[in-house]
């Protein structure tokens, strides 16, 4: 302990608090909530103390994590209290991911975000949803294996270059990422799991769990880019295009709100995946990273709001429409700025056709998002659901003028790499 810096001691303390409170929360549920809350705030303080330039990123992660914790108060689970600890662990890994360049720690963060979702997905009132859990875990284990092997191969090729190995590693990493976050055509698990699982755990899996996989993929691909990257990025661009159309068409033809949100996630992850092609133009990478983070934060806030509304069988109508408008990309909400920076980065990377597909798919999404807002909208009631939705709307509205966020991400982009 004597050799540890203050931020590391704070992060270690956060893990200790999280562990102890999770253990005792089996008997005292609220202890799990407060323990996770304290641990997340401590982790936030540790990261911002060590890297002040990360403040804009960590504030959003802190807000999303706290809303996720509050959402869990809406459900009584068989692992009461421990569920807060799982969300707290995911939050700490998400806060920490930009603070390290060590490959082992980066991959460990990926596992720490992914594995807790194996348990969260099975949580429901009065028992465990084992059938959904088996389907979800099967896909996630495959995703984790592909992602980790792809990452290790890519890092290996940086020191002992082999074109065949690089392409193999790239494809495995992208396929693993695609299964993990639900990118078509590897989205088999998404519609069924989103529909069958309890809305509250799904609000966590659809929000907080999406950030780290993309950040790690970008870190690795930026650090290992070479002359072959220009050619192989076409593979990623095609996957992104397929995911956009599959998600939006699937959402248009779906009736159940949770299934609509599942297909919506497939489309949104396609938009974010498109940014990976910008690794071929490092000078514009910070535009892509800004778009990625804004899209992920916008997606997180929107999914939290909509899934809580589904659980409550409705939420205040104006709040539902605000979240829908952000997803569509109506200015000046966060969803608009996320797509704006993604489009700019793609044009600079000479993927104009992919940028055009994003615009087309945004137009396709208008009917089902407005339908979703209309179906879930109701009059005002003073309840936890509406307060959570208010918090979500604040998040998507806070970047009305995103210049401050863009400048913060520009600093982050200059240091995004891994130690090879």
C-alpha positions, -999 to +999 in steps of 0.1 A: +000+000+000+029+024+007+040+023-030+005+031-043-005+066-055-035+083-040-057+076-070-048+039-069-055+037-031-089+054-037-097+029-065-086+000-042-108+014-014-137+016-038-134-021-046-131-030-009-162-010-001-181-025-030-172-060-020-180-057+017-213-039+011-223-065-015-217-093+009-237-078+037-264-064+014-279-100+012-294-092+045-295-054+044-304-045+007-300-008+011-264-013+022-257-026-013-271+005-029-252+030-007-220+009-009-222+009-047-229+046-047-200+055-025-177+031-045-186+047-078-181+083-065-148+072-050-138+057-083-149+088-102-127+109-078-097+086-083-098+088-121-104+125-123-076+132-097-052+111-118-064+124-152-083+157-149-088+158-187-112+128-184-137+149-163-162+153-191-162+115-198-163+105-162-192+128-153-214+112-179-204+077-168-211+087-132-245+100-141-255+069-161-242+046-134-262+064-106-294+062-127-288+025-133-285+020-095-318+040-089-335+018-116-327-013-097-348+000-068-378-008-090-373-045-088-370-072-061-345-098-071-333-131-057-299-115-052-311-084-035-283-060-028-257-079-048-272-065-080-261-031-069-226-044-065-225-058-100-235-024-115-209-008-093-182-031-106-192-023-142-192+014-134-157+013-119-143-006-150-160+019-173-146+049-154-111+033-154-108+023-190-092+055-204-067+056-174-045+027-184-024+017-214-017-017-201-032-045-223-039-068-194-058-042-175-077-032-206-088-067-213-096-072-176-119-042-178-137-058-207-143-089-187-154-070-156-181-052-177-193-083-195-195-110-168-218-091-144-244-089-172-246-128-172-263-125-138-282-093-143-300-106-174-316-134-154-330-111-127-368-108-125-395-105-099-398-136-078-370-157-094-344-162-121-351-161-158-328-191-166-339-196-202-330-161-212-298-164-192-286-195-210-292-179-245-275-147-235-245-163-218-239-186-247-235-157-271-215-136-246-190-163-239-184-167-276-181-129-280-156-127-252-134-155-265-134-140-300-127-105-287-098-115-264-081-137-290-085-111-317-070-084-294-040-106-284-033-115-320-034-078-331-010-068-304+013-097-313+014-086-350+025-051-339+059-066-328+060-095-352+041-084-383+022-109-403-005-098-428-025-130-425-024-129-387-033-092-386-064-097-408-074-128-388-070-109-355-089-078-369-118-100-381-120-119-348-120-087-327-147-071-348-168-102-348-164-106-310-174-069-306-204-074-329-218-103-309-211-085-276-230-053-284-255-068-309-244-058-344-262-075-373-260-101-387-246-113-354-275-099-334-294-132-330-297-128-292-308-092-291-346-092-300-355-122-279-334-113-249-346-077-249-382-089-251-380-117-225-358-102-199-370-079-172-369-042-184-348-030-155-317-053-160-321-047-197-318-010-192-283-016-177-272-041-203-284-017-231-266+013-216-236+010-193-224-023-208-220-009-243-193+017-236-162-003-227-163-028-256-162+000-282-135+020-263-112-010-260-117-019-297-108+016-307-077+016-284-064-017-299-072-009-335-056+026-333-025+011-317-021-017-342-031+001-375-008-005-405-009-005-443-035-033-444-059-014-422-072+007-452-083-024-470-098-044-441-119-015-428-143-021-457-153-053-438-163-031-408-181-006-430-202-033-446-211-048-411-221-013-399-244-008-430-260-042-425-266-035-388-282-001-395-308-014-420-315-047-401-321-028-369-343+000-383-363-023-405-367-048-376-379-020-353-403-007-379-420-041-382-420-049-345-449-042-322-437-049-286-419-019-272-390-040-258-384-057-292-385-023-309-357-011-285-338-043-292-337-036-329-331+000-322-299-010-303-288-031-334-292+001-355-275+024-330-245+000-326-242+000-364-238+038-363-211+035-337-193+007-354-190+029-385-165+051-366-139+023-365-131+029-402-117+063-392-086+046-377-072+049-412-072+087-407-056+093-373-057+131-377-095+130-376-099+103-350-109+127-323-140+136-343-149+099-345-142+094-308-164+124-299-192+109-320-188+074-305-190+087-269-219+110-276-238+083-293-231+058-265-241+082-238-273+092-258-281+056-263-276+048-226-298+077-214-325+068-240-326+031-232-327+037-194-357+061-199-376+039-223-370+006-204-381+022-171-412+034-189-419-001-201-415-014-165-439+012-152-463+008-182-458+044-191-440+077-183-446+114-188-453+119-225-430+150-231-401+131-216-407+102-239-408+124-270-375+141-259-358+108-257-372+097-291-361+130-307-325+124-294-325+089-309-338+103-343-311+130-343-331+161-338-309+191-331-296+202-306-300+171-285-271+147-279-282+122-304-279+148-332-244+158-321-233+122-319-244+116-355-230+149-366-195+141-355-197+106-369-208+119-403-180+145-403-154+118-394-167+094-421-166+121-448-130+129-438-121+092-439-136+091-475-165+069-465-191+092-479-214+063-489-215+051-453-223+086-440-251+088-465-265+055-452-265+069-417-286+098-429-311+075-447-314+052-417-320+081-394-350+090-415-362+054-415-362+055-377-386+084-373-419+064-374-410+038-348-394+062-323-424+085-324-447+055-322-428+043-291-430+077-275-468+078-282-474+043-268-454+048-236-465+084-230-490+094-203-498+122-180-475+134-152-472+113-120-447+119-092-429+085-092-394+071-095-398+063-132-405+099-142-377+112-121-353+087-138-366+099-172-361+135-162-324+127-154-321+109-188-335+140-206-311+162-187-282+140-199-292+143-236-298+180-233-266+190-216-246+190-249-267+216-266-234+233-274-209+204-273-177+225-279-165+219-243-170+181-247-153+180-281-122+198-267-120+173-238-122+143-261-096+158-284-071+156-254-082+120-247-077+110-284-041+121-283-033+096-256-056+067-266-032+038-271-020+006-254+015-003-242+029-028-268 
